[in-house]
């Protein structure tokens, strides 16, 4: 499941970046530690889209307090957060 989570998160992020910026993510190296918010790839509205997509894809619950730079600034952080949500929601 670990690899699947990363693959799905990357797909979600790529789609949202392309839709909201017009950039082709094939031309951007989306490294796991790339600052998505600081780099201007995601803004507050696109973060909402990311949250909605993650909830739909993984069936996890994301609260308002979960939405932070700590959880959503990089792909690596988003993957870690999703895994934590999956574990949390199982219990």
C-alpha positions, 0 to 999 in steps of 0.5 A: 500500500505504501507505494500505491499511496505515493503513486496516487498522491503524485497523480492527484497533485499533478492533476491539480497543479496542471488544472490550476496553473496550466503547467505541464507537470511532465516538465517539472520534477516533482521531487518528494521534498519540493515545496508545493505551497512555497513554490507557488504550485498550490494555493489555499483553494488548490489545497481544498481540492487536494483534501477533497481528492484525498478523502475520495481516493483513500476514504480518510477524514481530514479535519480543518486542523489537519490542513497545515504546511506541516501536512501539505507543503511537500509530496513526502509530507502529504504521503506521510499524512495520508498514511497516518490518516489511514492508520488513524481511521482504521482504529 
